[in-house]
Amino acid sequence: MKWKQVLFRSCLMALVLLIVLEEGDAVAVESKKAAAGELSKESVKKRVFMKESDASNFFKKRGKRSTKSRDELNAETRQMLAADEQRREYYEEQRNEFENFVEEERDEQDERSREQIEQWRQYHYDGLYPPYLYNRHIV
């Protein structure tokens, strides 16, 4: 029975303390308002609340450090993949063109070498021996 009385008295004291502190806080706020020049409730409302369109624009804006939405991440990923694909195609085309150029140059060089060798053989052939391919001297 004694613990019920202690609980009741502590709750009652807490209630009284809250009421006193609330009134003291209200008085402090009132004195600040009086010193600031009697701000009206309407001006306080205007400072606290904003228009619906402004509020929606405020929440749509994203700070630099905040995380991006899934749609933004997907769009950026698609752009990066498309850029990578274009870069890959460009370099593949450049590589193919260079390989074709090198192959053509090599073929032309081989043909010129072949012609020069053939001319040299014809010039130095004395008619006594068969052509060079069949005239290999074994040492």
C-alpha positions in Angstrom: 0.0 0.0 0.0 2.9 2.3 0.8 4.4 2.0 -2.8 1.0 3.1 -4.3 1.2 6.3 -2.3 4.8 7.0 -3.3 3.9 6.4 -7.0 0.9 8.7 -6.7 2.8 11.5 -5.1 5.7 11.3 -7.6 3.2 11.4 -10.5 1.5 14.4 -8.9 4.8 16.2 -8.4 5.8 15.5 -12.0 2.5 17.0 -13.3 2.9 20.1 -11.2 6.5 20.5 -12.3 5.4 20.2 -16.0 2.7 22.8 -15.6 5.0 25.3 -13.9 7.7 24.8 -16.5 5.3 25.2 -19.4 4.0 28.5 -18.0 7.6 29.7 -17.5 8.4 28.9 -21.1 5.4 30.7 -22.3 6.3 33.8 -20.3 9.8 33.7 -21.8 8.4 33.4 -25.3 6.0 36.3 -24.7 8.8 38.5 -23.4 10.8 37.8 -26.5 7.8 38.6 -28.7 7.3 41.9 -26.9 10.9 42.8 -27.3 10.8 41.9 -31.1 7.9 44.1 -31.8 4.7 42.0 -31.4 5.0 39.6 -34.3 1.5 38.5 -35.4 0.5 34.8 -35.8 0.0 35.4 -39.5 3.6 36.5 -40.0 4.8 33.5 -38.0 2.7 31.2 -40.2 4.2 32.8 -43.4 7.7 32.2 -42.1 7.0 28.6 -41.1 4.8 27.4 -43.9 5.4 27.7 -47.6 3.3 27.4 -50.7 2.6 23.9 -52.0 4.4 24.4 -55.3 7.5 25.8 -53.5 7.4 22.8 -51.2 7.2 20.3 -54.0 10.1 22.0 -55.8 12.1 22.0 -52.6 11.7 18.3 -52.2 12.4 17.7 -55.9 15.8 19.4 -55.6 18.6 17.1 -54.6 21.7 18.2 -52.8 25.1 17.3 -54.2 25.9 14.9 -51.4 22.5 13.2 -51.2 22.0 9.8 -52.9 20.6 9.6 -56.4 17.4 8.0 -57.2 17.2 4.6 -58.9 16.0 6.2 -62.2 18.9 8.6 -62.2 21.4 5.8 -61.6 19.8 3.7 -64.4 19.9 6.6 -66.8 23.6 7.3 -66.1 24.4 3.6 -66.4 22.7 3.5 -69.8 24.6 6.6 -71.0 27.9 5.1 -69.8 27.2 1.8 -71.5 26.2 3.5 -74.8 29.4 5.7 -74.7 31.5 2.6 -74.0 29.9 0.8 -76.9 30.5 3.7 -79.3 34.1 3.9 -78.1 34.6 0.2 -78.7 33.1 0.3 -82.2 35.2 3.3 -83.1 38.5 1.6 -82.0 37.5 -1.7 -83.6 36.9 0.2 -86.9 40.2 2.0 -86.6 42.0 -1.3 -85.8 40.4 -3.0 -88.9 41.4 -0.1 -91.1 45.0 -0.2 -89.9 45.2 -4.0 -90.3 43.9 -3.7 -93.9 46.4 -1.0 -94.6 49.3 -3.0 -93.2 48.2 -6.1 -95.1 48.0 -4.1 -98.4 51.4 -2.6 -97.7 52.9 -6.0 -97.0 51.4 -7.5 -100.1 52.8 -4.6 -102.2 56.2 -5.0 -100.6 56.2 -8.7 -101.3 55.2 -8.2 -104.9 58.0 -5.6 -105.4 60.5 -7.9 -103.8 59.3 -10.8 -105.9 59.6 -8.7 -109.1 63.1 -7.5 -108.2 64.3 -11.0 -107.4 62.9 -12.3 -110.7 64.6 -9.5 -112.6 67.9 -10.2 -110.9 67.6 -13.9 -111.8 66.7 -13.2 -115.4 69.6 -10.8 -115.7 72.2 -13.2 -114.2 70.9 -16.4 -115.8 73.4 -17.7 -118.3 71.3 -20.4 -119.8 73.5 -23.3 -118.6 71.6 -24.1 -115.4 68.0 -24.5 -114.7 66.2 -21.7 -112.9 67.2 -20.9 -109.3 64.6 -23.0 -107.5 65.9 -26.1 -109.2 69.5 -25.2 -109.0 70.4 -25.6 -105.3 74.0 -26.5 -104.8 74.6 -28.8 -101.9 77.7 -27.8 -100.0 
